[in-house]
Amino acid sequence: MNYYSTNLSNKQWKVIKNMLEIKERKRKHSLRDRINAIMYLTKTDCQWRMLPKDFGPWKCGILLN
């Protein structure tokens, strides 16, 4: 994953992770990467299809995989 100014810091991720009910399962992309993608979208106001490739494929649904 490349660094983007919208990425969560480790401290921010710890707070969010504690709020989520994370079920242990195999994922193609981490929840942190998905939240970083959402942060990128809200900051840049870009379209889902215009997300950088390192956030994962847009077709899969941002939080589903």
PDB file of N, CA, C, O and CB in Angstrom:
ATOM      1  N   MET A   1       0.848  -1.180   0.000  1.00  0.00           N
ATOM      2  CA  MET A   1       0.000   0.000   0.000  1.00  0.00           C
ATOM      3  C   MET A   1       0.888   1.235   0.000  1.00  0.00           C
ATOM      4  O   MET A   1       1.807   1.356   0.810  1.00  0.00           O
ATOM      5  CB  MET A   1      -0.961   0.002   1.221  1.00  0.00           C
ATOM      6  N   ASN A   2       0.607   2.128  -0.896  1.00  0.00           N
ATOM      7  CA  ASN A   2       1.310   3.408  -0.937  1.00  0.00           C
ATOM      8  C   ASN A   2       0.830   4.303   0.188  1.00  0.00           C
ATOM      9  O   ASN A   2      -0.241   4.091   0.757  1.00  0.00           O
ATOM     10  CB  ASN A   2       1.108   4.100  -2.294  1.00  0.00           C
ATOM     11  N   TYR A   3       1.628   5.296   0.499  1.00  0.00           N
ATOM     12  CA  TYR A   3       1.220   6.262   1.511  1.00  0.00           C
ATOM     13  C   TYR A   3       0.379   7.351   0.866  1.00  0.00           C
ATOM     14  O   TYR A   3       0.754   7.908  -0.165  1.00  0.00           O
ATOM     15  CB  TYR A   3       2.448   6.872   2.221  1.00  0.00           C
ATOM     16  N   TYR A   4      -0.748   7.647   1.473  1.00  0.00           N
ATOM     17  CA  TYR A   4      -1.594   8.768   1.064  1.00  0.00           C
ATOM     18  C   TYR A   4      -1.824   9.620   2.303  1.00  0.00           C
ATOM     19  O   TYR A   4      -1.868   9.103   3.419  1.00  0.00           O
ATOM     20  CB  TYR A   4      -2.963   8.278   0.432  1.00  0.00           C
ATOM     21  N   SER A   5      -1.968  10.894   2.112  1.00  0.00           N
ATOM     22  CA  SER A   5      -2.153  11.792   3.255  1.00  0.00           C
ATOM     23  C   SER A   5      -3.444  11.490   4.010  1.00  0.00           C
ATOM     24  O   SER A   5      -3.607  11.913   5.154  1.00  0.00           O
ATOM     25  CB  SER A   5      -2.156  13.243   2.788  1.00  0.00           C
ATOM     26  N   THR A   6      -4.350  10.769   3.384  1.00  0.00           N
ATOM     27  CA  THR A   6      -5.628  10.423   4.010  1.00  0.00           C
ATOM     28  C   THR A   6      -5.565   9.123   4.812  1.00  0.00           C
ATOM     29  O   THR A   6      -6.530   8.781   5.497  1.00  0.00           O
ATOM     30  CB  THR A   6      -6.701  10.310   2.952  1.00  0.00           C
ATOM     31  N   ASN A   7      -4.449   8.390   4.741  1.00  0.00           N
ATOM     32  CA  ASN A   7      -4.327   7.121   5.461  1.00  0.00           C
ATOM     33  C   ASN A   7      -4.401   7.331   6.968  1.00  0.00           C
ATOM     34  O   ASN A   7      -3.960   8.352   7.494  1.00  0.00           O
ATOM     35  CB  ASN A   7      -3.016   6.425   5.096  1.00  0.00           C
ATOM     36  N   LEU A   8      -4.968   6.344   7.644  1.00  0.00           N
ATOM     37  CA  LEU A   8      -5.046   6.374   9.096  1.00  0.00           C
ATOM     38  C   LEU A   8      -3.663   6.179   9.705  1.00  0.00           C
ATOM     39  O   LEU A   8      -2.860   5.390   9.206  1.00  0.00           O
ATOM     40  CB  LEU A   8      -6.016   5.299   9.607  1.00  0.00           C
ATOM     41  N   SER A   9      -3.395   6.893  10.773  1.00  0.00           N
ATOM     42  CA  SER A   9      -2.167   6.653  11.527  1.00  0.00           C
ATOM     43  C   SER A   9      -2.375   5.394  12.372  1.00  0.00           C
ATOM     44  O   SER A   9      -3.503   4.925  12.522  1.00  0.00           O
ATOM     45  CB  SER A   9      -1.791   7.893  12.428  1.00  0.00           C
ATOM     46  N   ASN A  10      -1.305   4.859  12.913  1.00  0.00           N
ATOM     47  CA  ASN A  10      -1.429   3.676  13.772  1.00  0.00           C
ATOM     48  C   ASN A  10      -2.308   3.969  14.982  1.00  0.00           C
ATOM     49  O   ASN A  10      -3.095   3.119  15.398  1.00  0.00           O
ATOM     50  CB  ASN A  10      -0.043   3.199  14.232  1.00  0.00           C
ATOM     51  N   LYS A  11      -2.180   5.151  15.541  1.00  0.00           N
ATOM     52  CA  LYS A  11      -2.972   5.534  16.704  1.00  0.00           C
ATOM     53  C   LYS A  11      -4.466   5.615  16.348  1.00  0.00           C
ATOM     54  O   LYS A  11      -5.311   5.140  17.106  1.00  0.00           O
ATOM     55  CB  LYS A  11      -2.479   6.885  17.261  1.00  0.00           C
ATOM     56  N   GLN A  12      -4.784   6.213  15.201  1.00  0.00           N
ATOM     57  CA  GLN A  12      -6.171   6.303  14.751  1.00  0.00           C
ATOM     58  C   GLN A  12      -6.744   4.909  14.493  1.00  0.00           C
ATOM     59  O   GLN A  12      -7.888   4.631  14.852  1.00  0.00           O
ATOM     60  CB  GLN A  12      -6.270   7.166  13.478  1.00  0.00           C
ATOM     61  N   TRP A  13      -5.955   4.038  13.874  1.00  0.00           N
ATOM     62  CA  TRP A  13      -6.416   2.695  13.572  1.00  0.00           C
ATOM     63  C   TRP A  13      -6.718   1.918  14.852  1.00  0.00           C
ATOM     64  O   TRP A  13      -7.703   1.182  14.904  1.00  0.00           O
ATOM     65  CB  TRP A  13      -5.376   1.956  12.736  1.00  0.00           C
ATOM     66  N   LYS A  14      -5.885   2.068  15.887  1.00  0.00           N
ATOM     67  CA  LYS A  14      -6.129   1.372  17.153  1.00  0.00           C
ATOM     68  C   LYS A  14      -7.482   1.759  17.736  1.00  0.00           C
ATOM     69  O   LYS A  14      -8.210   0.903  18.238  1.00  0.00           O
ATOM     70  CB  LYS A  14      -5.013   1.682  18.161  1.00  0.00           C
ATOM     71  N   VAL A  15      -7.824   3.046  17.673  1.00  0.00           N
ATOM     72  CA  VAL A  15      -9.107   3.511  18.209  1.00  0.00           C
ATOM     73  C   VAL A  15     -10.264   2.915  17.407  1.00  0.00           C
ATOM     74  O   VAL A  15     -11.225   2.410  17.987  1.00  0.00           O
ATOM     75  CB  VAL A  15      -9.178   5.057  18.188  1.00  0.00           C
ATOM     76  N   ILE A  16     -10.173   2.973  16.083  1.00  0.00           N
ATOM     77  CA  ILE A  16     -11.240   2.455  15.224  1.00  0.00           C
ATOM     78  C   ILE A  16     -11.364   0.943  15.361  1.00  0.00           C
ATOM     79  O   ILE A  16     -12.471   0.408  15.432  1.00  0.00           O
ATOM     80  CB  ILE A  16     -10.981   2.832  13.760  1.00  0.00           C
ATOM     81  N   LYS A  17     -10.228   0.259  15.397  1.00  0.00           N
ATOM     82  CA  LYS A  17     -10.235  -1.204  15.500  1.00  0.00           C
ATOM     83  C   LYS A  17     -10.942  -1.656  16.773  1.00  0.00           C
ATOM     84  O   LYS A  17     -11.650  -2.663  16.766  1.00  0.00           O
ATOM     85  CB  LYS A  17      -8.799  -1.754  15.472  1.00  0.00           C
ATOM     86  N   ASN A  18     -10.754  -0.920  17.862  1.00  0.00           N
ATOM     87  CA  ASN A  18     -11.404  -1.275  19.126  1.00  0.00           C
ATOM     88  C   ASN A  18     -12.914  -1.074  19.067  1.00  0.00           C
ATOM     89  O   ASN A  18     -13.644  -1.706  19.831  1.00  0.00           O
ATOM     90  CB  ASN A  18     -10.821  -0.451  20.264  1.00  0.00           C
ATOM     91  N   MET A  19     -13.396  -0.212  18.184  1.00  0.00           N
ATOM     92  CA  MET A  19     -14.829   0.038  18.045  1.00  0.00           C
ATOM     93  C   MET A  19     -15.518  -1.006  17.165  1.00  0.00           C
ATOM     94  O   MET A  19     -16.717  -1.246  17.308  1.00  0.00           O
ATOM     95  CB  MET A  19     -15.057   1.424  17.470  1.00  0.00           C
ATOM     96  N   LEU A  20     -14.774  -1.614  16.272  1.00  0.00           N
ATOM     97  CA  LEU A  20     -15.339  -2.588  15.334  1.00  0.00           C
ATOM     98  C   LEU A  20     -15.421  -3.966  15.957  1.00  0.00           C
ATOM     99  O   LEU A  20     -14.575  -4.350  16.764  1.00  0.00           O
ATOM    100  CB  LEU A  20     -14.509  -2.645  14.058  1.00  0.00           C
ATOM    101  N   GLU A  21     -16.430  -4.693  15.580  1.00  0.00           N
ATOM    102  CA  GLU A  21     -16.521  -6.099  15.953  1.00  0.00           C
ATOM    103  C   GLU A  21     -15.912  -6.892  14.804  1.00  0.00           C
ATOM    104  O   GLU A  21     -16.610  -7.313  13.881  1.00  0.00           O
ATOM    105  CB  GLU A  21     -18.017  -6.541  16.246  1.00  0.00           C
ATOM    106  N   ILE A  22     -14.632  -7.082  14.875  1.00  0.00           N
ATOM    107  CA  ILE A  22     -13.923  -7.748  13.785  1.00  0.00           C
ATOM    108  C   ILE A  22     -13.978  -9.253  13.987  1.00  0.00           C
ATOM    109  O   ILE A  22     -13.457  -9.784  14.968  1.00  0.00           O
ATOM    110  CB  ILE A  22     -12.455  -7.264  13.699  1.00  0.00           C
ATOM    111  N   LYS A  23     -14.615  -9.925  13.048  1.00  0.00           N
ATOM    112  CA  LYS A  23     -14.668 -11.382  13.081  1.00  0.00           C
ATOM    113  C   LYS A  23     -13.446 -11.896  12.337  1.00  0.00           C
ATOM    114  O   LYS A  23     -13.122 -11.436  11.242  1.00  0.00           O
ATOM    115  CB  LYS A  23     -16.000 -11.932  12.449  1.00  0.00           C
ATOM    116  N   GLU A  24     -12.789 -12.841  12.945  1.00  0.00           N
ATOM    117  CA  GLU A  24     -11.588 -13.401  12.332  1.00  0.00           C
ATOM    118  C   GLU A  24     -11.990 -14.248  11.134  1.00  0.00           C
ATOM    119  O   GLU A  24     -12.614 -15.300  11.280  1.00  0.00           O
ATOM    120  CB  GLU A  24     -10.775 -14.242  13.356  1.00  0.00           C
ATOM    121  N   ARG A  25     -11.630 -13.782   9.968  1.00  0.00           N
ATOM    122  CA  ARG A  25     -11.859 -14.539   8.750  1.00  0.00           C
ATOM    123  C   ARG A  25     -10.832 -14.108   7.726  1.00  0.00           C
ATOM    124  O   ARG A  25     -10.197 -13.062   7.861  1.00  0.00           O
ATOM    125  CB  ARG A  25     -13.302 -14.336   8.216  1.00  0.00           C
ATOM    126  N   LYS A  26     -10.682 -14.918   6.715  1.00  0.00           N
ATOM    127  CA  LYS A  26      -9.712 -14.616   5.683  1.00  0.00           C
ATOM    128  C   LYS A  26     -10.280 -13.527   4.781  1.00  0.00           C
ATOM    129  O   LYS A  26     -11.391 -13.660   4.268  1.00  0.00           O
ATOM    130  CB  LYS A  26      -9.350 -15.885   4.869  1.00  0.00           C
ATOM    131  N   ARG A  27      -9.533 -12.464   4.587  1.00  0.00           N
ATOM    132  CA  ARG A  27      -9.955 -11.350   3.742  1.00  0.00           C
ATOM    133  C   ARG A  27      -8.934 -11.118   2.640  1.00  0.00           C
ATOM    134  O   ARG A  27      -7.735 -11.326   2.826  1.00  0.00           O
ATOM    135  CB  ARG A  27     -10.146 -10.068   4.578  1.00  0.00           C
ATOM    136  N   LYS A  28      -9.428 -10.688   1.501  1.00  0.00           N
ATOM    137  CA  LYS A  28      -8.527 -10.336   0.401  1.00  0.00           C
ATOM    138  C   LYS A  28      -7.808  -9.029   0.699  1.00  0.00           C
ATOM    139  O   LYS A  28      -6.640  -8.858   0.351  1.00  0.00           O
ATOM    140  CB  LYS A  28      -9.303 -10.226  -0.924  1.00  0.00           C
ATOM    141  N   HIS A  29      -8.515  -8.108   1.345  1.00  0.00           N
ATOM    142  CA  HIS A  29      -7.960  -6.795   1.676  1.00  0.00           C
ATOM    143  C   HIS A  29      -8.292  -6.493   3.132  1.00  0.00           C
ATOM    144  O   HIS A  29      -9.381  -6.816   3.608  1.00  0.00           O
ATOM    145  CB  HIS A  29      -8.521  -5.677   0.724  1.00  0.00           C
ATOM    146  N   SER A  30      -7.366  -5.883   3.825  1.00  0.00           N
ATOM    147  CA  SER A  30      -7.586  -5.614   5.246  1.00  0.00           C
ATOM    148  C   SER A  30      -8.643  -4.526   5.441  1.00  0.00           C
ATOM    149  O   SER A  30      -8.873  -3.691   4.566  1.00  0.00           O
ATOM    150  CB  SER A  30      -6.270  -5.198   5.921  1.00  0.00           C
ATOM    151  N   LEU A  31      -9.273  -4.561   6.605  1.00  0.00           N
ATOM    152  CA  LEU A  31     -10.263  -3.534   6.924  1.00  0.00           C
ATOM    153  C   LEU A  31      -9.610  -2.153   6.980  1.00  0.00           C
ATOM    154  O   LEU A  31     -10.224  -1.152   6.612  1.00  0.00           O
ATOM    155  CB  LEU A  31     -10.955  -3.852   8.263  1.00  0.00           C
ATOM    156  N   ARG A  32      -8.376  -2.112   7.440  1.00  0.00           N
ATOM    157  CA  ARG A  32      -7.663  -0.828   7.493  1.00  0.00           C
ATOM    158  C   ARG A  32      -7.510  -0.249   6.087  1.00  0.00           C
ATOM    159  O   ARG A  32      -7.702   0.950   5.886  1.00  0.00           O
ATOM    160  CB  ARG A  32      -6.271  -1.000   8.159  1.00  0.00           C
ATOM    161  N   ASP A  33      -7.170  -1.086   5.125  1.00  0.00           N
ATOM    162  CA  ASP A  33      -7.057  -0.621   3.732  1.00  0.00           C
ATOM    163  C   ASP A  33      -8.399  -0.123   3.212  1.00  0.00           C
ATOM    164  O   ASP A  33      -8.461   0.871   2.489  1.00  0.00           O
ATOM    165  CB  ASP A  33      -6.531  -1.750   2.824  1.00  0.00           C
ATOM    166  N   ARG A  34      -9.471  -0.815   3.582  1.00  0.00           N
ATOM    167  CA  ARG A  34     -10.808  -0.391   3.138  1.00  0.00           C
ATOM    168  C   ARG A  34     -11.190   0.952   3.743  1.00  0.00           C
ATOM    169  O   ARG A  34     -11.749   1.807   3.056  1.00  0.00           O
ATOM    170  CB  ARG A  34     -11.858  -1.446   3.511  1.00  0.00           C
ATOM    171  N   ILE A  35     -10.894   1.139   5.013  1.00  0.00           N
ATOM    172  CA  ILE A  35     -11.199   2.421   5.647  1.00  0.00           C
ATOM    173  C   ILE A  35     -10.327   3.516   5.052  1.00  0.00           C
ATOM    174  O   ILE A  35     -10.789   4.641   4.860  1.00  0.00           O
ATOM    175  CB  ILE A  35     -10.994   2.340   7.176  1.00  0.00           C
ATOM    176  N   ASN A  36      -9.068   3.197   4.757  1.00  0.00           N
ATOM    177  CA  ASN A  36      -8.206   4.170   4.081  1.00  0.00           C
ATOM    178  C   ASN A  36      -8.787   4.567   2.723  1.00  0.00           C
ATOM    179  O   ASN A  36      -8.696   5.726   2.321  1.00  0.00           O
ATOM    180  CB  ASN A  36      -6.789   3.597   3.902  1.00  0.00           C
ATOM    181  N   ALA A  37      -9.383   3.603   2.021  1.00  0.00           N
ATOM    182  CA  ALA A  37     -10.011   3.897   0.734  1.00  0.00           C
ATOM    183  C   ALA A  37     -11.194   4.846   0.907  1.00  0.00           C
ATOM    184  O   ALA A  37     -11.378   5.770   0.115  1.00  0.00           O
ATOM    185  CB  ALA A  37     -10.469   2.601   0.053  1.00  0.00           C
ATOM    186  N   ILE A  38     -11.992   4.614   1.943  1.00  0.00           N
ATOM    187  CA  ILE A  38     -13.130   5.491   2.212  1.00  0.00           C
ATOM    188  C   ILE A  38     -12.638   6.894   2.553  1.00  0.00           C
ATOM    189  O   ILE A  38     -13.210   7.883   2.095  1.00  0.00           O
ATOM    190  CB  ILE A  38     -13.997   4.928   3.363  1.00  0.00           C
ATOM    191  N   MET A  39     -11.588   6.981   3.349  1.00  0.00           N
ATOM    192  CA  MET A  39     -11.016   8.285   3.706  1.00  0.00           C
ATOM    193  C   MET A  39     -10.517   9.011   2.451  1.00  0.00           C
ATOM    194  O   MET A  39     -10.697  10.220   2.307  1.00  0.00           O
ATOM    195  CB  MET A  39      -9.857   8.110   4.725  1.00  0.00           C
ATOM    196  N   TYR A  40      -9.891   8.256   1.553  1.00  0.00           N
ATOM    197  CA  TYR A  40      -9.402   8.835   0.290  1.00  0.00           C
ATOM    198  C   TYR A  40     -10.564   9.369  -0.544  1.00  0.00           C
ATOM    199  O   TYR A  40     -10.500  10.472  -1.086  1.00  0.00           O
ATOM    200  CB  TYR A  40      -8.607   7.782  -0.521  1.00  0.00           C
ATOM    201  N   LEU A  41     -11.627   8.569  -0.636  1.00  0.00           N
ATOM    202  CA  LEU A  41     -12.806   8.977  -1.406  1.00  0.00           C
ATOM    203  C   LEU A  41     -13.437  10.252  -0.862  1.00  0.00           C
ATOM    204  O   LEU A  41     -13.789  11.150  -1.627  1.00  0.00           O
ATOM    205  CB  LEU A  41     -13.837   7.863  -1.411  1.00  0.00           C
ATOM    206  N   THR A  42     -13.579  10.332   0.449  1.00  0.00           N
ATOM    207  CA  THR A  42     -14.230  11.509   1.026  1.00  0.00           C
ATOM    208  C   THR A  42     -13.359  12.753   0.902  1.00  0.00           C
ATOM    209  O   THR A  42     -13.881  13.857   0.750  1.00  0.00           O
ATOM    210  CB  THR A  42     -14.566  11.260   2.490  1.00  0.00           C
ATOM    211  N   LYS A  43     -12.059  12.593   0.963  1.00  0.00           N
ATOM    212  CA  LYS A  43     -11.156  13.746   0.851  1.00  0.00           C
ATOM    213  C   LYS A  43     -11.059  14.247  -0.585  1.00  0.00           C
ATOM    214  O   LYS A  43     -11.098  15.453  -0.830  1.00  0.00           O
ATOM    215  CB  LYS A  43      -9.763  13.380   1.366  1.00  0.00           C
ATOM    216  N   THR A  44     -10.933  13.315  -1.540  1.00  0.00           N
ATOM    217  CA  THR A  44     -10.702  13.712  -2.931  1.00  0.00           C
ATOM    218  C   THR A  44     -11.988  13.869  -3.724  1.00  0.00           C
ATOM    219  O   THR A  44     -11.990  14.482  -4.792  1.00  0.00           O
ATOM    220  CB  THR A  44      -9.819  12.702  -3.612  1.00  0.00           C
ATOM    221  N   ASP A  45     -13.085  13.317  -3.210  1.00  0.00           N
ATOM    222  CA  ASP A  45     -14.368  13.365  -3.904  1.00  0.00           C
ATOM    223  C   ASP A  45     -14.285  12.711  -5.285  1.00  0.00           C
ATOM    224  O   ASP A  45     -14.937  13.146  -6.234  1.00  0.00           O
ATOM    225  CB  ASP A  45     -14.838  14.813  -4.039  1.00  0.00           C
ATOM    226  N   CYS A  46     -13.466  11.651  -5.376  1.00  0.00           N
ATOM    227  CA  CYS A  46     -13.340  10.954  -6.653  1.00  0.00           C
ATOM    228  C   CYS A  46     -14.405   9.872  -6.759  1.00  0.00           C
ATOM    229  O   CYS A  46     -15.096   9.570  -5.785  1.00  0.00           O
ATOM    230  CB  CYS A  46     -11.930  10.343  -6.810  1.00  0.00           C
ATOM    231  N   GLN A  47     -14.531   9.302  -7.929  1.00  0.00           N
ATOM    232  CA  GLN A  47     -15.478   8.215  -8.154  1.00  0.00           C
ATOM    233  C   GLN A  47     -14.856   6.905  -7.695  1.00  0.00           C
ATOM    234  O   GLN A  47     -13.634   6.767  -7.648  1.00  0.00           O
ATOM    235  CB  GLN A  47     -15.889   8.135  -9.646  1.00  0.00           C
ATOM    236  N   TRP A  48     -15.727   5.926  -7.351  1.00  0.00           N
ATOM    237  CA  TRP A  48     -15.233   4.617  -6.926  1.00  0.00           C
ATOM    238  C   TRP A  48     -14.275   4.023  -7.949  1.00  0.00           C
ATOM    239  O   TRP A  48     -13.259   3.428  -7.591  1.00  0.00           O
ATOM    240  CB  TRP A  48     -16.398   3.664  -6.691  1.00  0.00           C
ATOM    241  N   ARG A  49     -14.603   4.186  -9.202  1.00  0.00           N
ATOM    242  CA  ARG A  49     -13.784   3.604 -10.273  1.00  0.00           C
ATOM    243  C   ARG A  49     -12.433   4.290 -10.419  1.00  0.00           C
ATOM    244  O   ARG A  49     -11.525   3.745 -11.046  1.00  0.00           O
ATOM    245  CB  ARG A  49     -14.526   3.676 -11.587  1.00  0.00           C
ATOM    246  N   MET A  50     -12.297   5.474  -9.849  1.00  0.00           N
ATOM    247  CA  MET A  50     -11.057   6.232  -9.963  1.00  0.00           C
ATOM    248  C   MET A  50     -10.111   6.017  -8.780  1.00  0.00           C
ATOM    249  O   MET A  50      -9.063   6.658  -8.703  1.00  0.00           O
ATOM    250  CB  MET A  50     -11.372   7.697 -10.094  1.00  0.00           C
ATOM    251  N   LEU A  51     -10.469   5.125  -7.865  1.00  0.00           N
ATOM    252  CA  LEU A  51      -9.582   4.825  -6.744  1.00  0.00           C
ATOM    253  C   LEU A  51      -8.266   4.259  -7.257  1.00  0.00           C
ATOM    254  O   LEU A  51      -8.264   3.494  -8.221  1.00  0.00           O
ATOM    255  CB  LEU A  51     -10.249   3.835  -5.766  1.00  0.00           C
ATOM    256  N   PRO A  52      -7.148   4.618  -6.636  1.00  0.00           N
ATOM    257  CA  PRO A  52      -5.877   3.995  -7.015  1.00  0.00           C
ATOM    258  C   PRO A  52      -5.960   2.476  -6.842  1.00  0.00           C
ATOM    259  O   PRO A  52      -6.657   1.985  -5.955  1.00  0.00           O
ATOM    260  CB  PRO A  52      -4.712   4.572  -6.168  1.00  0.00           C
ATOM    261  N   LYS A  53      -5.261   1.754  -7.677  1.00  0.00           N
ATOM    262  CA  LYS A  53      -5.333   0.286  -7.708  1.00  0.00           C
ATOM    263  C   LYS A  53      -4.933  -0.373  -6.396  1.00  0.00           C
ATOM    264  O   LYS A  53      -5.400  -1.473  -6.105  1.00  0.00           O
ATOM    265  CB  LYS A  53      -4.455  -0.240  -8.806  1.00  0.00           C
ATOM    266  N   ASP A  54      -4.080   0.266  -5.591  1.00  0.00           N
ATOM    267  CA  ASP A  54      -3.634  -0.384  -4.366  1.00  0.00           C
ATOM    268  C   ASP A  54      -4.718  -0.440  -3.284  1.00  0.00           C
ATOM    269  O   ASP A  54      -4.498  -1.049  -2.237  1.00  0.00           O
ATOM    270  CB  ASP A  54      -2.425   0.332  -3.831  1.00  0.00           C
ATOM    271  N   PHE A  55      -5.871   0.174  -3.509  1.00  0.00           N
ATOM    272  CA  PHE A  55      -6.994   0.036  -2.587  1.00  0.00           C
ATOM    273  C   PHE A  55      -7.825  -1.198  -2.921  1.00  0.00           C
ATOM    274  O   PHE A  55      -8.758  -1.528  -2.189  1.00  0.00           O
ATOM    275  CB  PHE A  55      -7.872   1.289  -2.624  1.00  0.00           C
ATOM    276  N   GLY A  56      -7.507  -1.865  -3.986  1.00  0.00           N
ATOM    277  CA  GLY A  56      -8.268  -3.052  -4.390  1.00  0.00           C
ATOM    278  C   GLY A  56      -9.225  -2.718  -5.516  1.00  0.00           C
ATOM    279  O   GLY A  56      -9.458  -1.546  -5.807  1.00  0.00           O
ATOM    280  N   PRO A  57      -9.779  -3.736  -6.149  1.00  0.00           N
ATOM    281  CA  PRO A  57     -10.702  -3.516  -7.263  1.00  0.00           C
ATOM    282  C   PRO A  57     -12.009  -2.897  -6.807  1.00  0.00           C
ATOM    283  O   PRO A  57     -12.567  -3.312  -5.791  1.00  0.00           O
ATOM    284  CB  PRO A  57     -10.980  -4.820  -7.978  1.00  0.00           C
ATOM    285  N   TRP A  58     -12.499  -1.926  -7.528  1.00  0.00           N
ATOM    286  CA  TRP A  58     -13.720  -1.228  -7.153  1.00  0.00           C
ATOM    287  C   TRP A  58     -14.938  -2.127  -7.334  1.00  0.00           C
ATOM    288  O   TRP A  58     -15.941  -1.944  -6.643  1.00  0.00           O
ATOM    289  CB  TRP A  58     -13.879   0.051  -7.978  1.00  0.00           C
ATOM    290  N   LYS A  59     -14.875  -3.092  -8.245  1.00  0.00           N
ATOM    291  CA  LYS A  59     -16.032  -3.941  -8.541  1.00  0.00           C
ATOM    292  C   LYS A  59     -16.429  -4.825  -7.374  1.00  0.00           C
ATOM    293  O   LYS A  59     -17.594  -5.206  -7.264  1.00  0.00           O
ATOM    294  CB  LYS A  59     -15.744  -4.800  -9.741  1.00  0.00           C
ATOM    295  N   CYS A  60     -15.502  -5.156  -6.509  1.00  0.00           N
ATOM    296  CA  CYS A  60     -15.784  -6.083  -5.403  1.00  0.00           C
ATOM    297  C   CYS A  60     -16.606  -5.470  -4.300  1.00  0.00           C
ATOM    298  O   CYS A  60     -17.078  -6.188  -3.418  1.00  0.00           O
ATOM    299  CB  CYS A  60     -14.508  -6.592  -4.826  1.00  0.00           C
ATOM    300  N   GLY A  61     -16.789  -4.202  -4.319  1.00  0.00           N
ATOM    301  CA  GLY A  61     -17.490  -3.558  -3.204  1.00  0.00           C
ATOM    302  C   GLY A  61     -16.490  -3.252  -2.123  1.00  0.00           C
ATOM    303  O   GLY A  61     -15.766  -4.146  -1.686  1.00  0.00           O
ATOM    304  N   ILE A  62     -16.431  -2.055  -1.693  1.00  0.00           N
ATOM    305  CA  ILE A  62     -15.359  -1.589  -0.833  1.00  0.00           C
ATOM    306  C   ILE A  62     -15.252  -2.345   0.483  1.00  0.00           C
ATOM    307  O   ILE A  62     -14.139  -2.555   0.966  1.00  0.00           O
ATOM    308  CB  ILE A  62     -15.545  -0.147  -0.554  1.00  0.00           C
ATOM    309  N   LEU A  63     -16.346  -2.755   1.071  1.00  0.00           N
ATOM    310  CA  LEU A  63     -16.270  -3.407   2.384  1.00  0.00           C
ATOM    311  C   LEU A  63     -16.634  -4.882   2.369  1.00  0.00           C
ATOM    312  O   LEU A  63     -16.676  -5.520   3.421  1.00  0.00           O
ATOM    313  CB  LEU A  63     -17.163  -2.702   3.341  1.00  0.00           C
ATOM    314  N   LEU A  64     -16.894  -5.424   1.204  1.00  0.00           N
ATOM    315  CA  LEU A  64     -17.392  -6.790   1.156  1.00  0.00           C
ATOM    316  C   LEU A  64     -16.307  -7.845   1.223  1.00  0.00           C
ATOM    317  O   LEU A  64     -16.537  -8.919   1.778  1.00  0.00           O
ATOM    318  CB  LEU A  64     -18.178  -6.984  -0.077  1.00  0.00           C
ATOM    319  N   ASN A  65     -15.140  -7.576   0.681  1.00  0.00           N
ATOM    320  CA  ASN A  65     -14.108  -8.623   0.617  1.00  0.00           C
ATOM    321  C   ASN A  65     -12.987  -8.377   1.577  1.00  0.00           C
ATOM    322  O   ASN A  65     -12.045  -9.168   1.642  1.00  0.00           O
ATOM    323  CB  ASN A  65     -13.552  -8.731  -0.771  1.00  0.00           C
TER     324      ASN A  65
END
